[in-house]
Amino acid sequence: MITATVSDTKNRLSELLFQVQAGESLIITDLETPVARVERICATSDNPHILPAKKEWNAAAILRHPITAASEDSPSIVETVSEERDSGW
């Protein structure tokens, strides 16, 4: 089993994924607390957790949607992220 911090994982992602593909498990830690486990997927067709998309992704259709602005009383993204972090999420 391999253990790496979040920043170490970002810096060495290709190398770590190569080890995962070879059969190792990767535990990602944040401030010494395990937060994620990355494991090799052997057969995607037999895995119930990997489902095909229900329909094709259509970038042109998504880009046709109008861009809407947040209302003035909406919290900023910074406030939202701060609230999430404070709540432990």
C-alpha positions in Angstrom: 0.0 0.0 0.0 1.2 3.5 -0.9 0.5 6.6 1.2 0.8 10.1 -0.2 -0.3 13.5 0.8 -2.6 15.5 -1.4 0.2 17.8 -2.7 2.5 14.8 -3.2 -0.3 13.1 -5.1 -0.7 16.2 -7.4 3.1 16.3 -8.0 3.6 12.6 -8.7 0.2 11.6 -10.1 1.5 9.7 -13.1 4.0 7.8 -11.1 1.5 6.9 -8.4 -1.1 5.8 -11.0 1.5 3.6 -12.6 1.9 1.8 -9.2 -1.8 1.5 -8.8 -2.1 -0.1 -12.3 0.5 -2.6 -11.1 -1.8 -3.6 -8.2 -0.8 -1.3 -5.4 -3.5 0.6 -3.4 -2.9 4.3 -2.8 -4.1 6.1 0.3 -4.3 9.9 0.0 -3.9 11.8 3.2 -4.7 15.4 4.2 -2.9 16.6 7.3 -2.1 12.9 8.1 -5.8 12.0 7.9 -6.7 9.4 5.3 -9.2 10.9 2.9 -9.3 8.7 -0.2 -8.2 5.3 -1.5 -7.3 4.7 -5.1 -7.4 1.1 -6.4 -6.9 -0.5 -9.8 -10.1 -1.4 -11.8 -9.7 -4.8 -13.2 -12.7 -5.2 -15.5 -14.9 -2.3 -16.2 -17.6 -4.3 -18.0 -18.3 -6.3 -14.8 -18.1 -3.5 -12.4 -21.5 -2.3 -11.2 -20.0 1.0 -10.1 -19.0 2.0 -13.6 -22.0 2.7 -15.7 -22.0 4.1 -19.2 -23.5 7.5 -19.8 -27.2 7.4 -20.4 -26.8 9.6 -23.5 -23.9 11.2 -25.3 -22.6 14.5 -24.0 -23.4 17.3 -26.3 -21.1 20.3 -25.8 -23.0 22.4 -28.4 -26.3 21.9 -26.5 -24.7 22.9 -23.2 -23.1 26.0 -24.7 -26.5 27.1 -26.0 -27.8 27.5 -22.4 -27.8 31.1 -21.3 -25.3 32.2 -18.7 -27.1 33.5 -15.7 -25.6 35.7 -13.0 -26.1 35.1 -9.3 -28.4 37.4 -7.5 -26.9 40.1 -5.4 -27.9 38.4 -2.1 -26.3 35.1 -3.2 -23.1 34.2 -1.2 -19.8 34.5 -3.1 -17.9 31.4 -4.1 -15.3 32.2 -1.4 -18.0 32.4 1.3 -19.5 29.1 0.1 -16.2 27.3 0.1 -15.4 28.7 3.6 -18.7 27.5 4.9 -18.1 24.0 3.5 -14.6 23.9 5.1 -16.0 25.1 8.4 -18.7 22.4 8.4 -16.1 19.7 7.8 -17.1 18.9 4.3 
